């Protein structure tokens, strides 16, 4: 396993084909400061260009929190101009996770609130342990979700349920979060990272070209009418149909062996 640090608060660990993106600001429960947001942008830029990383798993180094959202202590000293200058930086952090081209899995325990939950929502799948508490409480402090929450949450749970959660600003414990579809897999306390990495490894055994194309089709086709969505799928299919991965997959199937994906 190798490690690479991006600034003071973000770490990338390599587990072979799986890259672990670690939120590492434990003294602030991973509250997203301007510096941390910049580091997330840098880390995601590097991961997006890494053809060896087939899956990214987003984790936390804090024992009791995934991420508590924006750093409100930092923002308390901001002028309006400061807040306006920070906006593209923080938005870039959430977009960086959302636009990673490979499948992504969030491993959530403890508090995942506001921007913290939005980081998890930016991933394709969320594994949570039984200590998880999630929510978008921004209207309770005079703002709205600004890391994609108003758009990502309805795509998970529907418009009415998302409205109730955003308008009420309430926190949702793990069991209810699983019931509502706010998280995808509920695991025993302390096992979110382990299970998310295991899931990442299972996903990473598949064609990297196929995984990225499937993610494009899922993301770009969502919300379109069926005819338009099928066009998106066809374009993604064409991008893999003549690839080395497709040829290797067919050959491995017929030769009854595990494929050795060329990744191209």
N, C-alpha and C positions, 0 to 999 in steps of 0.2 A: 504493500500500500504506500503510495506517495502522497505528499501534501503540497499545496501551493496556497500562499496567503495573498489575499487581495485587500490591501490596507490593513487596518487594525481589527476590523469587525467581521470579515467574511473569509471563509476558508473553503478550499476545494480539496477533497480527498478522493483519490482514484482507487477504486476497487475493481481492477481489470476493466471490464466493459461498462461498469456503472460508475458514474461520477456523483459524489455526495457533495452537495452545496450546503455549507454549514453557516447558519446565522450564529455569530460568535461575539455577542456583546452582552455577556451574562450579568454584568453589574447594572445594566439598565433593562433587564428582561427582554433584550433584543429590540427595544424601541428603535424605530428607524429614524436616525438622525441624518443630516445632510451628508456627512462623511460616509455613513453606512450605506446610504442610497447610492453614492458614487461607486463604492466598492462592489455593490451588487451589479451595477451596470457593467463594470469592468469584468467581473467574473462571468456574467452571462454572455458578454461579447466573446470572451475566450472559449466558453463552452460551445457556443453556437457554431464556432469555426472548427471545433475538434471532431474530426471524423471517427476517432476511436471511441468517443463517448456515445454509447447507444441509448442510454437512459440516464436521466438526472433525478436524484432523490434529494429533496429539500428537507433539511433537518435543523435542529436547534441544539446548542451546547448548554442551554439553561435547564436545570432539573425540573423547574415548575412552570415553565412557559415556553411556548413555541415563539410567539412574538406578540407584544402588547400593542402594536400599531405605531403611529407617529410619535416622535419624541416631543411631547407637549411641554416638557421643561425647556427644551431648546426654543420651541416656538413662543413660549411666554415672553421672551426677550425680543421677538421679531417685530419690526415695523411692517406696515403693509407692503412696502417695497421689498423687504427681506423675504416675506412670504411669497411674493410674486416671483422673485428670483429663484427661490427654492423649488417652485412647482415643476419645472421641466426636469429637474434632477430626480425628484421623488417619483414623478410619473415614469421616468425612464427605468427606474428600478423595477416597478411592477410590470411594465411592458417587456422588460428584459426577460423576466421569468415566463410571462405569457407567450412570448414569441420564440422561445427555445424550440428548435425544429424537431427534436427527438422527444419521445414520451417522457413525462415528468410525473413524479409521485411525491406528495407532501407527507411527512411523518409528523403528526401533531400530538402533543401532550400539553396538559395545563392550558394556560390562557392563549387563545388565538383570537385576538380582538381587533376590530377596525382594520387597519392596514395589515396586521398580522394574518387575519383571516383572509384578506384579499390576496396575500401572497399564496396561501394555500389554495384559494379558489382559482388562481392563475395556473395551477397545475392540472394535469389531466385526471389524476386520481388522488384521493385523500385517505390515508390510513391514520386512524386516531386511536389512542388508548382511552381507558375509562376515566382518566383524570381530565380529559379535554373539555374545555369550555369555549364555545365559539360565539361570535356575534359581530354585528356592525353597529356600534353605539354612537356613530358620529353625530347624529342629530341632537344627542344629549349634551354635546359641547358646542353646538352652534354651527356645525358644518354638515357636509354630506359625505358618503363614501367617495373617495377620490382615487382609489387604486383599482377601479374596475368593478367594485361591488354592486353598483346598481345595474350593471349589464351582465355580470357573471352569475350572480345569485339567481335571477329569474330563469336563466338557462338551466340551472340545476333543479330548482324546486317550483317553477311556475311564477307568474306575475303576482298573483294574490298572496301567496305565501311569502314571497320576497318583500312585498309591500308591508305586510304585517311585521316582519322581522326588522326591516329598516325603520319603519315609523315608530315602532315600540322601543327600539334600541335595546331590546332585551338580550340577555346572555342565555345561551342554550347549552345545557349539559350534554355529555357524550351520548347517553342512551337516546335522548330525544333527537339529537343531531343525526344519529344513525337512522332513526325512524323517519325523519323528515327528508333524508337524502342529502343532508348538508355534508356528510362524510360518507365514504364508500365502504370502508371496512373498519369494524370496531374490534380492537384486540385488548388483551389483558394489560393492566397497568405496567408501564415500563417496557413494553414490547413494540411500541410504534416504530422506532427506528429499525430494529431488527427485522420486523415483518415487512416494512417498506423496502428495505434493501433486498430482502429475499424476493419480493415481488418484482423489483427492478431487475434482478438477475434472471428471473424467469422470462421477463419481457425481452431482455437483452439477448437471449438465445435465438431470437428470430431475426429475420433479415433486416439489417439496418436501413437498406433502401426501402424495403416494404414498410417498415415502421414509420419512417418520416413521411412517406407518401400517404399512408393511412391517416396519420395525424393531420396532414394538410386537408385531406378529403373530409374528415370529421369536423375540423374547425371551420373550413370555408363553406361547407355545405349546410351547416347548422342554420336554421331559420329561413332558408330559401324554400321556394315551392319545389315540389318533387321533380319537375322537369329540369329546373335549373340545378338542383342538387345532383341529379344524375349526370349532368354535364361536368360538374366539378369532379365527381367520382371518375368519369371517363378520362378526364385530363390526368388525374393522379394515376389511374391504371396505365395509361400510355407511358407515363414517366418511368414505370418499373418493368413494363412488359418485355422490353428488349435489353434489360440490364444484365450484368454478370450475376447478380444475386438470383434473378429468375432462372437463369440457365443452371446455376449451381443447385438451386432448390429442386428443380425437376430431376436433375441427374442424381442427387442424393436420395430422393424418394425412390427412384427406380433401382438404384444400387443398394438400397436398404442400409444406409449409413447416415450419420449426422452430417449436415451440411457445414462446409467451411466457407462462410460468406466472404466474398471479396469486398463487399461494401461499396459496389459501384455498378 
